[in-house]
Amino acid sequence: MTDKKAVKKPALKEWTPVEKVILERRSIRAFKKEPLPDFMIRRILEAGRFAPSAGNSQPWKFIVVNSHEILAKMEEDARKAAKRLMWFLDYSRNGFRKIFLKPYTRLMIRLSPNELHPVPFALMREIAYDRAPVFHSAPTLILLLEDTRGVSSPPTDIGICGQNMILAAHSMGAGTCWIGLIKLLMYDRKWKKQFGVKYPYRLNNCIAVGWPKVKADGPVPREVQLVEWFEGGMDDKPRIERQGE
Ligand SMILES: Cc1cc2nc3c(=O)[nH]c(=O)nc-3n(C[C@H](O)[C@H](O)[C@H](O)COP(=O)(O)O)c2cc1C
């Protein structure tokens, strides 16, 4: 391997402040009761507002939920929705359900492979049986609504926008967690009305923010990526590098 190709992983102190935030950020699932001060939430929103978007279309709308009453109701209703969903889909409860529900559940998973991927499926089952929270008792939720009329790929723009917010929050010592399962509330028209989720908007995702109650565990492992580097001519094969080792 030539010097040019040698990959030396820098020690953590050699990373830039931005890289450090990226590498050190972890999802936080235990928050102090006290919310972040409003000025910090506004700065987090500002980081989202400055995100790039296709054609600068900025296909988003932000909603901040700080109200104890509304947060408690959201938790309750999301749990109820998980219970309803699992009543129809969880065939593992007994032999009778296994025989009659399994084919139906399999069809639903095929129709909705992302929403019913084994990871959210398992989490929804935990929520349905009161073994896990939905919103982790976060004192603040930031809802990210997507303007479906955006240019090219509004979901991509929302992802970038949310990640800007999350990194900004972590750079300030706050904790965050994406809560994709907020979508459980969208089975209920009441919540669509509450948050104005109607054309051209749809609820894309949600970020829980607050002061972390505990230090996050160690990093969740990331897969080593086999990256193809095209460095020669058109007919040359790429060099494959194991990124992350
Ligand atoms: C789009 C998206 C949705 C997520 N939804 C949830 C969720 O509903 N509940 C939850 O506890 N974590 C959720 N997460 C957090 C992931 O589980 C977490 O990012 C992943 O396990 C990696 O861990 P880390 O964030 O600590 O590095 C979500 C993450 C993303 C990016």
The ligand as an SDF file (V2000), in Angstrom:
LIG
                    3D

 31 33  0  0  0  0  0  0  0  0999 V2000
  -35.4580    8.2020   11.2640 C   0  0  0  0  0  0  0  0  0  0  0  0
  -35.1860    7.6300   12.6320 C   0  0  0  0  0  0  0  0  0  0  0  0
  -36.2480    7.2010   13.4210 C   0  0  0  0  0  0  0  0  0  0  0  0
  -36.0040    6.7030   14.7060 C   0  0  0  0  0  0  0  0  0  0  0  0
  -37.0590    6.3660   15.4960 N   0  0  0  0  0  0  0  0  0  0  0  0
  -36.8360    5.9940   16.7800 C   0  0  0  0  0  0  0  0  0  0  0  0
  -37.9410    5.7400   17.6580 C   0  0  0  0  0  0  0  0  0  0  0  0
  -39.1080    5.8120   17.2870 O   0  0  0  0  0  0  0  0  0  0  0  0
  -37.6660    5.4100   18.9400 N   0  0  0  0  0  0  0  0  0  0  0  0
  -36.3820    5.3240   19.4140 C   0  0  0  0  0  0  0  0  0  0  0  0
  -36.2000    5.0290   20.5990 O   0  0  0  0  0  0  0  0  0  0  0  0
  -35.3090    5.5390   18.5960 N   0  0  0  0  0  0  0  0  0  0  0  0
  -35.5060    5.8860   17.3120 C   0  0  0  0  0  0  0  0  0  0  0  0
  -34.4350    6.1510   16.4850 N   0  0  0  0  0  0  0  0  0  0  0  0
  -33.0740    6.0850   17.0120 C   0  0  0  0  0  0  0  0  0  0  0  0
  -32.2580    4.9090   16.4530 C   0  0  0  0  0  0  0  0  0  0  0  0
  -32.6730    3.7350   17.0940 O   0  0  0  0  0  0  0  0  0  0  0  0
  -30.7580    5.1870   16.7130 C   0  0  0  0  0  0  0  0  0  0  0  0
  -30.3830    6.3420   15.9870 O   0  0  0  0  0  0  0  0  0  0  0  0
  -29.8680    4.0360   16.2790 C   0  0  0  0  0  0  0  0  0  0  0  0
  -30.1050    2.8900   17.0760 O   0  0  0  0  0  0  0  0  0  0  0  0
  -28.3890    4.3870   16.3930 C   0  0  0  0  0  0  0  0  0  0  0  0
  -28.0700    4.7650   17.7270 O   0  0  0  0  0  0  0  0  0  0  0  0
  -27.4470    6.1810   18.0710 P   0  0  0  0  0  0  0  0  0  0  0  0
  -28.4040    7.2410   17.5770 O   0  0  0  0  0  0  0  0  0  0  0  0
  -27.3090    6.2070   19.5750 O   0  0  0  0  0  0  0  0  0  0  0  0
  -26.1170    6.2920   17.3950 O   0  0  0  0  0  0  0  0  0  0  0  0
  -34.6600    6.5950   15.1920 C   0  0  0  0  0  0  0  0  0  0  0  0
  -33.6080    7.0260   14.3740 C   0  0  0  0  0  0  0  0  0  0  0  0
  -33.8550    7.5350   13.1210 C   0  0  0  0  0  0  0  0  0  0  0  0
  -32.6910    8.0340   12.2880 C   0  0  0  0  0  0  0  0  0  0  0  0
  1  2  1  0
  2  3  1  0
  2 30  2  0
  3  4  2  0
  4  5  1  0
  4 28  1  0
  5  6  2  0
  6  7  1  0
  6 13  1  0
  7  8  2  0
  7  9  1  0
  9 10  1  0
 10 11  2  0
 10 12  1  0
 12 13  2  0
 13 14  1  0
 14 15  1  0
 14 28  1  0
 15 16  1  0
 16 17  1  0
 16 18  1  0
 18 19  1  0
 18 20  1  0
 20 21  1  0
 20 22  1  0
 22 23  1  0
 23 24  1  0
 24 25  2  0
 24 26  1  0
 24 27  1  0
 28 29  2  0
 29 30  1  0
 30 31  1  0
M  END
$$$$
